[in-house]
Amino acid sequence: MPKRWLFIVDRGGGRLLRGETTPAGHVHLDVVDTVENRWQEHEHGRPSPLKYKDGHSHAAWTHEDETMLHRFAKDVAEWLDEATGRLGIERVALFAPPRLIGELRRTMTPALAQRVEQHEGDLGYMGPGELVRQPLVARWLGLESPA
């Protein structure tokens, strides 16, 4: 199996993984790079990068949440564009929760969007061994049935 690339992202951050077949014929996933969400939600009453200098704002929490999601998606799209270029990745499967994938679609450049196969799925909590057994990931990796 040639190298297959996965990008698993959720609100906390993302992992770029490379899938390869071992000499024994098993698929192995390695984390190659990561990106963190620097726009994490803040506890109520604590300063936020989106609030005024004195820490008070009349903006609704939902508006702030949407703004942080948009900013994070923009950061992820820029990071993924740079990472795929640096590593020579022609095709990557992106797995993200529905709201995040919607924001990523809006922030990706057309060139990046052509290299990314988008899948809705909240897989950020899964480790590499669990990901290989996940049906959508297994299909992307070319496995007949999850191993």
Backbone bond lengths (Angstrom), bond angles and torsions (degrees), N, CA, C in turn:
res aa  C-N    CA-C-N  psi(-1)  N-CA   C-N-CA  omega(-1)  CA-C   N-CA-C  phi
1 M - - - 1.449 - - 1.532 108.72 -
2 P 1.320 117.20 129.66 1.458 118.50 173.85 1.533 109.87 -67.61
3 K 1.303 116.00 166.95 1.467 119.75 178.81 1.525 109.09 -60.22
4 R 1.317 115.62 135.81 1.464 122.97 174.06 1.509 107.04 -121.03
5 W 1.319 116.61 137.91 1.453 121.76 -176.29 1.514 110.97 -111.66
6 L 1.335 115.56 138.71 1.461 123.27 177.18 1.521 108.46 -126.30
7 F 1.315 115.49 143.57 1.460 120.02 171.17 1.510 106.27 -126.34
8 I 1.328 115.99 112.57 1.461 123.67 -179.05 1.521 107.04 -104.50
9 V 1.329 117.53 121.18 1.459 120.31 -176.58 1.527 110.18 -137.54
10 D 1.328 114.93 142.49 1.462 121.64 171.86 1.517 106.70 -140.91
11 R 1.305 117.70 -170.92 1.468 121.19 -174.73 1.526 113.51 -62.42
12 G 1.325 117.87 -20.20 1.458 120.93 -179.51 1.512 114.22 -85.14
13 G 1.313 116.69 -26.01 1.458 121.03 -177.94 1.508 110.54 154.85
14 G 1.317 115.75 -170.46 1.460 119.65 -176.73 1.510 112.58 -140.43
15 R 1.342 114.45 159.24 1.465 122.10 178.16 1.522 108.64 -129.25
16 L 1.315 116.11 131.79 1.458 122.13 173.25 1.521 106.77 -97.62
17 L 1.328 116.44 121.42 1.460 121.65 -176.18 1.525 110.67 -119.61
18 R 1.331 115.18 144.47 1.464 122.22 175.97 1.524 107.84 -109.61
19 G 1.310 116.51 127.75 1.458 121.75 177.37 1.519 110.83 -103.93
20 E 1.318 116.09 129.07 1.465 121.65 178.97 1.518 108.90 -139.99
21 T 1.312 115.56 156.17 1.459 120.95 176.06 1.522 109.30 -89.67
22 T 1.320 116.12 131.89 1.467 120.94 177.75 1.535 108.89 -77.23
23 P 1.340 117.38 165.29 1.474 119.68 176.60 1.533 112.46 -57.33
24 A 1.333 117.21 -26.57 1.469 120.83 179.18 1.532 111.79 -81.14
25 G 1.335 117.36 -2.81 1.457 120.50 178.13 1.515 115.92 91.68
26 H 1.318 118.10 7.85 1.457 121.80 178.24 1.526 109.93 -93.86
27 V 1.311 116.21 150.25 1.460 120.25 175.93 1.515 108.49 -86.59
28 H 1.320 115.09 132.26 1.461 121.58 -179.82 1.523 108.65 -123.46
29 L 1.329 117.03 133.03 1.460 122.43 177.13 1.523 109.45 -107.61
30 D 1.318 115.93 131.74 1.463 122.26 176.06 1.520 109.28 -118.90
31 V 1.322 116.90 135.62 1.462 121.24 173.48 1.528 106.74 -77.02
32 V 1.329 116.20 121.61 1.457 121.99 -177.60 1.526 111.40 -98.27
33 D 1.332 117.18 -36.23 1.456 120.81 -178.13 1.530 108.86 -158.66
34 T 1.319 116.22 160.46 1.466 121.10 179.73 1.523 110.12 -136.90
35 V 1.327 114.37 158.30 1.457 122.07 173.61 1.523 107.02 -133.88
36 E 1.325 116.30 138.42 1.466 120.67 -179.41 1.517 110.38 -107.32
37 N 1.322 115.56 154.31 1.454 121.46 176.12 1.521 108.00 -85.02
38 R 1.313 116.79 109.34 1.470 119.76 177.50 1.518 111.34 -88.26
39 W 1.325 117.02 3.32 1.464 122.94 178.49 1.519 110.42 -109.26
40 Q 1.329 117.83 31.02 1.462 121.85 -179.80 1.515 111.43 -53.79
41 E 1.333 115.16 149.35 1.455 119.75 176.09 1.524 109.64 -63.88
42 H 1.305 115.83 147.05 1.459 121.47 179.58 1.519 109.23 -108.73
43 E 1.310 115.33 153.22 1.460 119.57 177.98 1.522 109.25 -63.22
44 H 1.329 115.84 148.64 1.459 121.05 179.19 1.530 110.05 -56.00
45 G 1.332 116.03 130.67 1.451 120.14 178.37 1.518 114.15 91.97
46 R 1.341 117.25 -10.40 1.454 119.42 178.28 1.524 109.18 -93.99
47 P 1.307 117.73 152.10 1.464 120.13 -179.49 1.521 111.50 -60.51
48 S 1.307 114.76 144.51 1.448 122.30 179.67 1.519 108.65 -126.75
49 P 1.322 118.69 149.39 1.465 119.37 178.22 1.527 112.52 -63.54
50 L 1.312 117.42 -13.70 1.453 120.26 -177.75 1.522 113.61 -99.63
51 K 1.313 117.41 -1.66 1.458 120.08 -176.94 1.520 110.85 -99.50
52 Y 1.324 115.50 167.75 1.452 121.17 178.84 1.525 110.42 -67.02
53 K 1.325 116.32 168.10 1.466 121.28 -176.52 1.520 113.34 -56.45
54 D 1.337 117.92 -34.77 1.463 119.96 -177.56 1.530 113.05 -83.33
55 G 1.336 116.92 1.33 1.461 120.05 177.40 1.508 114.30 84.80
56 H 1.336 118.40 5.03 1.461 121.03 -179.72 1.522 110.25 -110.80
57 S 1.294 115.65 143.05 1.453 120.35 178.49 1.509 109.21 -151.93
58 H 1.303 115.60 149.54 1.461 120.42 176.05 1.520 111.00 -94.72
59 A 1.331 117.02 0.61 1.460 120.73 -179.71 1.522 109.71 -68.81
60 A 1.308 116.16 141.37 1.468 120.98 177.58 1.520 109.10 -69.22
61 W 1.342 115.60 150.55 1.460 119.63 178.13 1.513 110.77 -59.04
62 T 1.322 117.89 -36.57 1.460 119.88 -178.47 1.522 110.69 -65.72
63 H 1.334 118.21 -36.76 1.455 120.85 177.62 1.529 110.27 -65.01
64 E 1.330 116.18 -43.33 1.465 119.69 178.51 1.521 110.43 -62.82
65 D 1.320 116.97 -41.34 1.453 121.76 178.87 1.531 110.68 -60.11
66 E 1.319 116.85 -45.51 1.468 121.11 179.51 1.522 110.92 -64.10
67 T 1.317 116.71 -40.12 1.464 120.64 179.33 1.521 110.77 -64.58
68 M 1.326 117.17 -43.13 1.465 120.27 178.02 1.527 111.06 -64.18
69 L 1.332 116.92 -39.96 1.466 120.54 178.44 1.521 110.32 -62.43
70 H 1.324 117.21 -43.50 1.467 121.18 179.25 1.535 110.65 -63.02
71 R 1.327 116.74 -44.57 1.470 120.03 -179.94 1.525 111.20 -64.45
72 F 1.321 116.57 -40.97 1.461 119.69 178.28 1.530 110.19 -64.54
73 A 1.326 117.56 -43.58 1.469 120.71 178.94 1.527 110.89 -60.09
74 K 1.316 116.73 -39.87 1.467 120.52 178.18 1.528 110.06 -63.67
75 D 1.329 116.97 -44.91 1.471 121.01 176.93 1.522 111.09 -59.74
76 V 1.331 117.14 -44.18 1.463 121.52 -178.76 1.527 110.58 -63.75
77 A 1.327 117.20 -44.57 1.461 120.42 -179.67 1.532 110.69 -60.80
78 E 1.318 117.11 -43.63 1.469 120.66 178.35 1.526 110.48 -64.68
79 W 1.329 116.77 -44.08 1.464 121.49 179.96 1.526 110.69 -62.30
80 L 1.340 116.98 -46.13 1.461 120.95 -178.25 1.524 111.35 -65.83
81 D 1.322 117.35 -37.41 1.465 121.34 176.96 1.526 109.82 -61.66
82 E 1.330 116.34 -45.29 1.467 120.91 179.14 1.529 111.04 -65.65
83 A 1.328 117.22 -45.10 1.474 121.44 -177.24 1.524 111.86 -64.90
84 T 1.332 117.33 -43.33 1.467 119.23 -179.76 1.527 110.48 -66.02
85 G 1.327 117.19 -36.85 1.461 120.09 177.09 1.522 112.14 -67.52
86 R 1.321 116.40 -45.61 1.466 122.06 -178.71 1.524 111.92 -62.65
87 L 1.343 116.45 -38.39 1.465 120.77 -176.54 1.533 113.03 -94.33
88 G 1.323 117.43 -0.22 1.469 121.04 179.36 1.524 112.94 67.90
89 I 1.324 117.36 34.58 1.462 121.91 -178.21 1.526 109.17 -84.42
90 E 1.329 115.45 119.75 1.461 119.98 179.57 1.521 112.31 -88.05
91 R 1.336 116.98 -27.97 1.466 121.46 -177.32 1.522 109.33 -146.06
92 V 1.338 116.42 133.66 1.463 121.42 178.63 1.525 108.04 -139.59
93 A 1.318 116.05 140.19 1.469 121.54 174.95 1.519 107.29 -92.90
94 L 1.319 116.29 123.22 1.457 122.29 179.18 1.522 108.26 -103.88
95 F 1.333 116.30 129.00 1.465 122.72 176.95 1.524 107.39 -120.09
96 A 1.346 116.20 121.66 1.461 121.12 -178.43 1.524 109.55 -149.46
97 P 1.346 117.15 154.20 1.461 120.22 175.01 1.534 110.20 -61.53
98 P 1.335 117.76 155.48 1.470 121.51 -174.15 1.531 115.41 -51.96
99 R 1.325 119.37 -48.73 1.470 120.25 -178.21 1.523 111.71 -63.48
100 L 1.313 116.47 -39.87 1.457 120.03 -179.11 1.521 110.75 -71.00
101 I 1.311 117.77 -41.65 1.466 119.32 -179.92 1.531 110.78 -64.17
102 G 1.329 116.46 -33.84 1.461 119.49 175.63 1.518 111.72 -62.14
103 E 1.323 117.01 -43.81 1.467 120.70 177.34 1.521 111.44 -67.09
104 L 1.331 116.80 -38.46 1.465 119.51 178.55 1.523 110.83 -63.29
105 R 1.311 117.85 -39.85 1.470 121.08 177.83 1.525 110.83 -59.01
106 R 1.321 117.03 -37.84 1.462 120.95 -179.23 1.527 112.87 -74.34
107 T 1.321 118.13 -24.06 1.463 120.37 -174.03 1.533 114.14 -103.85
108 M 1.332 118.69 -11.96 1.461 121.08 179.79 1.527 111.02 -73.26
109 T 1.318 115.09 143.10 1.459 119.55 172.38 1.533 107.69 -72.64
110 P 1.332 117.97 157.26 1.471 119.64 177.11 1.533 112.57 -57.54
111 A 1.328 117.38 -37.96 1.470 120.35 179.43 1.523 111.30 -63.49
112 L 1.329 117.37 -42.62 1.464 120.38 177.88 1.520 110.40 -67.49
113 A 1.309 117.99 -43.32 1.466 121.85 -179.14 1.535 111.46 -57.68
114 Q 1.324 117.80 -31.69 1.470 121.03 177.97 1.519 112.18 -70.48
115 R 1.326 117.72 -26.26 1.470 121.65 -179.63 1.520 113.04 -89.48
116 V 1.335 116.61 -10.78 1.463 121.34 -172.80 1.528 110.77 -109.35
117 E 1.330 115.23 126.53 1.460 121.22 170.68 1.528 106.15 -98.03
118 Q 1.329 116.32 115.75 1.459 121.55 -171.20 1.528 111.99 -93.77
119 H 1.343 115.05 134.35 1.463 122.24 178.09 1.519 108.87 -134.21
120 E 1.321 116.95 132.47 1.459 120.05 174.07 1.517 108.32 -80.77
121 G 1.311 115.78 125.75 1.456 120.76 178.52 1.510 110.44 178.42
122 D 1.309 116.34 130.36 1.458 122.33 178.94 1.525 107.95 -91.43
123 L 1.333 116.52 87.82 1.464 121.86 -174.79 1.528 112.61 -113.62
124 G 1.316 117.11 7.47 1.457 120.98 -175.26 1.513 114.73 -60.07
125 Y 1.309 117.72 -25.00 1.462 121.68 -178.56 1.532 112.36 -81.71
126 M 1.325 117.71 -10.46 1.468 121.32 -175.30 1.528 111.45 -87.09
127 G 1.325 114.71 141.02 1.457 120.76 173.08 1.522 109.83 -83.65
128 P 1.337 117.76 170.57 1.462 120.81 -178.53 1.534 114.27 -54.76
129 G 1.336 117.99 -40.70 1.464 120.63 179.16 1.515 112.72 -64.18
130 E 1.332 116.91 -37.71 1.467 121.22 177.91 1.526 110.88 -72.03
131 L 1.324 116.84 -36.33 1.462 120.38 -179.09 1.526 111.76 -61.92
132 V 1.331 116.87 -40.58 1.465 120.62 179.99 1.520 111.04 -59.97
133 R 1.333 117.70 -31.31 1.473 121.77 -179.06 1.528 112.78 -87.30
134 Q 1.328 118.07 -6.91 1.458 121.52 178.98 1.536 108.33 -76.47
135 P 1.354 119.32 127.57 1.468 121.44 -172.44 1.534 116.00 -53.91
136 L 1.331 118.86 -44.80 1.473 119.70 179.89 1.527 111.62 -63.55
137 V 1.319 115.94 -41.52 1.464 120.56 179.35 1.524 109.83 -68.10
138 A 1.316 117.12 -43.00 1.472 120.91 179.72 1.527 110.65 -58.79
139 R 1.330 117.26 -41.76 1.471 119.88 177.86 1.525 110.57 -63.36
140 W 1.339 117.56 -43.52 1.463 121.05 179.44 1.534 110.51 -61.20
141 L 1.324 116.33 -36.89 1.454 120.97 -179.88 1.523 112.93 -77.62
142 G 1.342 116.52 -6.90 1.451 120.46 178.28 1.509 114.67 83.53
143 L 1.313 117.36 20.95 1.450 120.68 178.55 1.534 109.76 -86.10
144 E 1.304 117.50 136.62 1.461 121.18 178.43 1.531 110.58 -63.66
145 S 1.324 114.87 -46.27 1.459 120.56 176.01 1.519 106.49 -139.08
146 P 1.334 117.83 149.05 1.467 119.25 -179.64 1.509 112.28 -53.29
147 A 1.333 116.54 133.75 1.476 121.54 -178.24 1.496 110.98 -90.48
